Amino acid sequence: MWSVALFGVSLVVIYIVHWVYRWSNPKCNGILPPGSMGFPLIGETLQYFIPTPSIDIQPFIKKRMDRYGALFKTSLVGRPVVISTDPEINQFIFQQEGKLFQIWYMDTFTEIFGEESLISVHGFVHKYLRSLILSIFGSENLKEKLLPAMEQQTIKHLKFWTSQDSIELKYGISSMIFELVAKKLISYDEEISSKKLLESFMIFIRGLISFPLNVPGTTYYKCLQGQKKIMKMLKELLDERVASPEKQHGDFFDIIIKEIKKEGSLLSERIALHLLFTLLFASYETTSEVLAFGMKMLEEHPQVLEELTKEHEEIIRNRKDKDSGITWKEYKSMTFTSMVINEMVRLANIAPGIFRKATADVEINGKFKIFLMQIEICVGYIIPAGWAVMVCAPVVHLNPKKYDDPVAFNPRRWENMETNAGSKNFIAFGGGSRFCVGAEFAKLQIAIFLHYLITGYRWKTIKGGNLVRCPGLAFPNGIYIKLSEKQKSIISNN
């Protein structure tokens, strides 16, 4: 009896030991990058999500770079992942989009955004959806329609802010941008609607980058519930529009409905709803974080604010009509502003990683670092088919070999520096064929906001302002500011 029980226990122990061994030593037709797979199932997920109060490279990445080199393996939320911190390897990954690599996000992101969303599809479907998006976020529409609409929104919200005792910066900017985009996409007005779409997005966002525990009460559970509520609202809005086809609104919904009705169209109702969800989220969330972070940096660096103010006051002085709005030519002439925006985006590092998946076994020439001895040896590593790859943008943007004193806020570093879509040292908007389709929209929004902010107002942080990375940028206590108007004569009398 006891011998049988002992034999059974031994089998279980052997099985567990074998399982743990296989987890720690995944199969590979070659040499895997160095690193640890962590504990079975959870991998190193808990370590990855540990918050750190710094804009520097998170300790999780830095420690493994010091130990293993620029390319290493790990396991996050149950998936094997190779993390690349090398600009050359990153560029190779982007160049092989649709060949050796394809877009991939953690299973939790796919569950949230949908398998048919813009972030998940690839190939000709992705190209088709990009072409639809460019109909509203393309350069012509930016010049003719979005630029003046952005001005109106900025002027309206800044004026409103002055009447308040304080404004939570991230939420205030989010509201401003969301109001604009929601009107242009689906003719939605948060102020008069009973649906309160933005509030549901705020609930959704709090759990977006969190440990994926789908249990009532957790932030991730609330995130999923927020997503379901938003999708239900969008479906109701779509049904209302389809039921009244004779009424045109001049928004993106009109284009979507027209495409859905086309015979043989690639755009189904489900894809359309996920596309709208993604656009509403992406158009305001990252830009509001960059601007909130940027205003914190400008307040802490008055010399940069002074130089930026001079550029925008000069633009107003050179106008024939001092009360006219910003022109596209003026926007393109904002040289120092462009440097400031690049520096804000570089340091904010909103996206902690850009994900791809190997479609076949891929050989990568990397460098193996011998721990403690600090010796590097060139090695040909294999990234197995099906493994995820995370391009770590913060490491690229905080590389001391490319950026002198990398954690310092210094816009002048961008003079004569390469910032185009093919740059391997600046990947804030992605790279390759997946370069962010809304990049120019975001830059334009930031530039217009800064123009009206610094020429007409001054602000002071009165509460909060602390930031953490977990692993994305967050302001746990918010940033509360008091905004007041400048004297109008400052510009006109010079």
N, C-alpha and C positions, 0 to 999 in steps of 0.2 A: 504493500500500500504506500508506504513512505518512499520507496524507490521509484514508484510510478509518478508520485507527486514531484519528487526531486528531478526526475527526468523531464517532466513537463515544464518545471521552472527553468531548467537548464536550456531547454529549447527556446523559451521566451527570452531569456537573457541573451542567448546567441543571436536570435533574430534582432533584438534591439541593438546589440553591439554592431551587427552587420548593417542595420539601417542607418545608424549614426555614422558609421564609417563611409557608407555610400553617399550620405548627405555631405559629409566633410570633404569627400574626394570624388567629385562628379566625373562621369565618363567623358573622355575627350580623345579625339583622333590626333593628338599632338600634345603640346605643352600649354596648359591653362595659365593665364596671368596669375601672379602670386596673390595671396590674400586669404581671408578666412570666410567661411560660409556661416559662421556663427552657430547658434543653437538650431536644432531641427525645427522646421516650419517657420519660426519667427525670424530666423537668421540674425541679422544685426539691426533689425528695424528699430528697436527701442533706443539703441545708441544713436542712430541716425536722426531721430526726432527730438533728441535732447536740446532744449533751447540754449542759446548763448547770447549774451548782451553785447554783441560786437558786429560791426560791418565787415570784419575780416573773414577769411576763409573759415568755415565751421571746423571745430576740432576733429570731428569724425573724419573729414576728408584730409585735413592736414596731418594727422597722426599716421594715416595709412600711406600717404605720399612719402612721409619721412621713412617709413618702414619698408614699403614695397616698390616705390617709384611712381611714375606718372600713369601707369596702367595697372589696375588691380581688380580682383573679383570680390564679390560679397553676395549677400542675399537680403533682399528687401521685400517685405510683405509676401514672403513665400516664393519669390521668384529669383533665380540666379541672375546676377547683374554684373557686367563689367563696367567699371567707371574709368573714363578717360579724362585726364587733365592736361593732355599734350595737344597744343594747337595743330601740329602736323597731322596727328591721328584724327583729331576732330574734323579737320578739313577733308581728309580722305573719306570719313564716314558720311559727311554731307554730300560729297561728290558722287558717292555710290548709292544715293537715294533712288529707290526703285530697281536697284540691281542687287547688290549684296546686302543692302539694308532697307528697311521700310519703317514708316512711322509706327510707334508703339507707345502706349502709356500703361501705367500700372492697371491691373484689373479693376481696382477701385475707381479710377478715372473713367474707364470704359463703362463701368456700371452707372456712373453718374451722368456722363455726357452722352452715352449711347454708342453702340457699335457703328451706327451710320452717321455719326456727327463728323464735322469737319476735321477734328483732331484724330479721327480713327481711319477715315477712308484714304485710299491712295490711288495712284494711276490716273486713268482718264476721268474717273468720278471726282477725284480731288481737283483736277484741272477744270472740270465743268463747274464745280461749286465756287472755285476761285473767280472764274469769269463772271458768275452771278454777283459775287460780293463786290467786284470792281465796278459794277454798275452804280453802286452807291458810294464806295470808298475810293474809287479811282480818282486820278488827278483832276480830270475835268469837273467832276461833281464836287470835289474839294474846293476848287476855285470858285465855281459859280453858285453853289448852294450851301455847302457846309461851312465855309469860312464866315459868311455873314451871319449864319445861324449860330455859330460858335460865339461870335462877338455879342450878339443879343443875349445869349444865355449867360455869358461871363459878366456883362454889365449888370444884368438883372440880379444875379446872385451876389456879386460883390456889394452892390447897393443894399441888398437885404441883410447881408452879414453885419454891416455897420450899425444896424438897428438892434442887434442882439448883444447881450452881455458877453457871450462867448460862443464860439463855433468849434465843434470838433472837426478838425481839418479834413481827415480822411473821409468822413461821412458827408461833409459839406461839398467837397469836390466830387465825390461819387454821385451825389444827388444832382449836381449841375450837369455832369456829362450824361448820366443815365436819362435825365429828362430830355436832353437833346436827341440822343440816339433812339430812345423809345418812340419819339415822335416821328423820326425819319424812317424807322423800320416798320412800325406797326400802328402809327398814329395814336399812340397811347399817352395819356396825360395823368401822371401820378397824383397831381393835385386834385383832380375832379373824379378820378376813378375810385370805385369801392374795392377794387381787386388788390390794391397795394402791392404791386409787383416788386418794387424795390425792397420792401421789407422782407419779402420771401427770399430774395437774392441775398440779403444780408445774413439771414439764418443759414442759407446754403453755404455761404463763403466761410463761415466760422468753422465748419467741419471739413472743408475741402482738403486741406493738407493736415490730416490727423490720423491717428492709428485706426485702421479700418475694422473697428469692432461694431458690428451692426446690432446693437442691443439698445432697447429703449433707455433714454437718458444720456447716452453718449453723444458727443459732438458729431460723430460720423452718422449716427442714426438720424439726428436732427438735419444733417446735411441732405441725406436721401429724402427725408420727408419734405424739405424745402424744395428739392428738385421736382418731386412729384406734383407739388402744389403749383409750381411755375408752369410745368408742362400742361397741367389741366387748364390753367388760365389761358395759355397760348392756344390750346385746342378750341376752347370756347370762343376766343377772338377769331380764329380761323373759320370756324363754323358760321359765325355771324357774318363774316365778309363773303363767304361762299354763297350764303343765303340771299345776299343783296349784290349780285354781280354787276348791276347797272351803275352802282355808286363807286366812283374812283376817288382815291385819296392821295394819289401822287407819292406813295411811299413804297418801301421794299415789299410789303405785303402784296401790292398790286402785281409786281413782277413775279413773285412767288406763285400766286394763284394762277397767273397766266401760264407759267411754266408747267404747273401741275396738270393743267387742262390740255396741254399739247399731247397729241397722239404719239405714243412711244417715248414719252419724256423720261429722263433719268430721275427726275425729281418726284418722289412720292410724298404723300402728306407726312409720313413719319420722318423722312429725311428733312423735309422743310421745317418741321417743328424743332428738330434737334439743331438744325442750322441757325434758326432764330434764337434759340436758347444760348448757343455758343457765342453768337455775335453780341447779344445783349450783355452777356457776362464779360467777354474779352474786351469790349470797346471801352468800358469804364474802369474795371477793377484794377488792372495793372497801371493804367495812366494815373489814376487817383493816388495809388501808392507812391509812384515816382514823384508826383507833384508835392504830396505831403512831405516826403523825405527831402525833396529839393528845397522847399520853403524852410525846413529846419536847417539845412546846410547854408542857405543864404543868410538866415538870421545869425548863424554862428560865424559867418565869414563876411563881415560888412564891406570889406574892400572889393569882394566879388560883386556884391549887391550894388555898390556904387558904380562900378564899371558897367554893369548890366543896365542900370538906370540911365546912364549917360547915352548908351546906344539907342535906347527907346525914346528918350527925350529928343535926341537928334532927329529921329524919324519924324516926330511930330513937328519939329521946327521946319523941316524941309517940305512940309505939305503946304499947298496953296490954301486949302481949306482945313484949318486946324481941327474942325469937328468931324471931318470925314473918317470913315472906317479904314481898317488895314487893307491894303491891296496885296495881291499875290507877289508883286514885285517887291514890296516892302518886306514881306515875310521872307523872301529869298535873300534879302540883303542883310538879315540879322546874323551877322557873322559870329559875334561873341555869344549871342543867344544860343546858336547852334552848338558852340563849344560847351556852354553851361548845360544844355540838355544832354549832350553825350556824357558829360561827367556825372550828372544825376543818374542817368540810366546805368552807367558803368558801376557806380558804387552801390546803387540800390539793389542790383542783382535780384530782381523780382522772381525770376524763374531759377530755382536752385539747380535744375537739370533739364537737358533736352534729350528726350528718349527716342531710341531707335531699336529695332530688333533684327538680328542677323537672319537672313533668309537661307543661308548656306554656311558651311564652315568657312570662316574668314581668317586668313593669316595676317597678323599684324606684327610689324617689327617694332618691338619695344625695348626698354632698358630695365633690367632686373637690378634692384638695389640690394646689396648685401648689408643687412641691418647691422648697426653699430660701426662697421668699417667704412660706411659711406662710399662704397665702390660700386660703380655701375657697369654691368655687362650687357651687351646687346644680345637679345634673344628673339627668336621668331615664335610668337604666341599664337594660339588658335582660339578664336571666339566661336564656340559651337553653334550650329544652326538652332534657332529658337531662343537663344539667350538674348536678354535685353542688354542694351548698351546705353549708358548715361553719359552724355557730354556735359562736363561740369563747367558751366559758364563762369561762376565766380572765380575759379582758379585762373582762368584765362584773363579775366578783367583785373585781377589783383596780382598779376605776375610782375615781380620787381625787375625782371630782365627787360620788360617792355614798358612798364609804367614806373617811373621813379617815384619813390615814396608812395606806393600804390593805394594806401588807405587815406591819403590826404585828398581833400576836395580842392582841386586845382584845374579849373577849366582851361587855362592857358596851355596845358600839356597837349591839347588837341590841335594846336597850330601845326599845319603840314603833316598831320597824321591821317592814315588811311582809315576810312569808316564805311566803305561801300559794302554791298551785300556779300562780296567775295572775300572780305577780310577775315583772316583766321585769328586775329587778335581782338576782334570786337564782334561778339555774336549775341548781343542783347536781343536782337530780333530774329534769332535763328540763323539758318544758313542753307545754301543750296536751293532746290526747288521749293522748299518749305519756308523760305524767307517770309516773315510776317506780312500778310497782305494789308494790314492796317497800320504799318509802321509810319507812313507819312501822315495819316490821320492823327496818330498819337502825338507826333512831333508838332503838327500844326496846332493841336489843342493846347499843348503845353506853352507854345510860343505866344499864342493869343492871350491865354490866361496871364502869363507873366507880363505881357505888355500893359494890360489894363491894371494889374495889381500894383506894379512898381511905379507906374506914372501917376496913379491916382490915389494910392493908399499906402499906409504903413501898418505893420502888425507887430504884435508881441505875444509870445507864448506865455500863458498864465497858469497852465497846468499840464502835466504829463510830458510827453516828448521822449520818453525812454523807448528804445527799440530793442528787439531781439530777433534772432534768426532761429526758426524752428521747423524745417530748414529755410522756409521762405521768410521774407521781411514782414515783421508785425510790430504794431505799437500797442502793447498790452494795456496801457493806461490811457491810450488816445493821445492826441495833440490838440489841446484847446488853445485857441488864439483869440485875442481881441483885435478887431480891425477898425481902423478909423481913416477918414478921408484926409488927404493932403490939401493944402491950399491950392486953388486952381491957378494962381498967378505964377507958380513955380516955373512952368514951362512957357506960358504966353508972354511973360515980361522979359525973357532972355533973347 
